[in-house]
Amino acid sequence: MGQQVTMYSKLLNLTGKTALITGASQGLGKAIAEEYYHQGCRLVLVGRSEEKLKMAKQSILQNITHR
């Protein structure tokens, strides 16, 4: 995913944009949320479990500091 993401990030500037991401608590939705956040996008995360969304948020915030 890394090489493709780099290609797309050059074409699409997400800085300051807002994205609504469904299924954001795990899997593909969470991976997209992480990358969008890394690209400077504000996020609205949606999922079925509030607890899983809270854990995903913590994970996204922790991962961004390690990049």
C-alpha positions as CSV (number, residue, x, y, z in Angstrom):
1,M,0.0,0.0,0.0
2,G,2.9,2.4,0.7
3,Q,4.1,2.9,-2.8
4,Q,0.6,3.4,-4.2
5,V,-0.3,5.8,-1.4
6,T,2.8,7.9,-2.2
7,M,1.7,8.1,-5.8
8,Y,-1.8,9.2,-4.9
9,S,-0.7,11.6,-2.2
10,K,1.2,13.6,-4.9
11,L,-2.0,13.8,-6.9
12,L,-4.4,14.6,-4.1
13,N,-3.6,17.1,-1.3
14,L,-5.7,16.2,1.8
15,T,-4.3,18.8,4.1
16,G,-7.1,20.7,5.7
17,K,-9.8,18.5,4.1
18,T,-12.4,16.5,6.1
19,A,-13.1,12.9,5.4
20,L,-16.0,10.7,6.7
21,I,-14.7,7.2,7.0
22,T,-17.1,4.3,7.6
23,G,-15.9,1.0,9.1
24,A,-13.0,3.0,10.7
25,S,-12.6,0.8,13.8
26,Q,-10.7,-2.0,12.0
27,G,-9.4,-3.3,8.7
28,L,-9.4,-1.3,5.6
29,G,-11.4,1.6,7.1
30,K,-8.8,2.0,9.9
31,A,-5.9,1.8,7.4
32,I,-7.5,4.5,5.3
33,A,-8.1,6.7,8.4
34,E,-4.5,6.3,9.4
35,E,-3.2,7.3,6.0
36,Y,-5.6,10.2,5.6
37,Y,-4.6,11.5,9.1
38,H,-1.0,11.2,8.2
39,Q,-1.7,13.3,5.0
40,G,-3.2,16.1,7.2
41,C,-6.9,15.3,6.8
42,R,-9.4,15.9,9.6
43,L,-11.4,12.7,10.2
44,V,-15.0,11.7,11.1
45,L,-14.8,8.1,12.1
46,V,-17.9,5.9,11.9
47,G,-18.3,2.3,13.1
48,R,-20.7,0.0,14.9
49,S,-18.8,-0.2,18.2
50,E,-18.0,3.0,20.1
51,E,-15.4,1.2,22.1
52,K,-13.6,-0.1,19.0
53,L,-13.7,3.4,17.5
54,K,-12.1,4.8,20.7
55,M,-9.4,2.2,20.4
56,A,-8.9,3.0,16.7
57,K,-8.6,6.7,17.5
58,Q,-5.9,6.0,20.1
59,S,-4.0,3.8,17.7
60,I,-4.2,6.3,14.9
61,L,-2.9,9.1,17.2
62,Q,-0.1,6.9,18.6
63,N,1.0,5.6,15.1
64,I,1.2,9.1,13.7
65,T,3.8,10.1,16.3
66,H,6.0,7.1,15.3
67,R,6.3,8.0,11.6
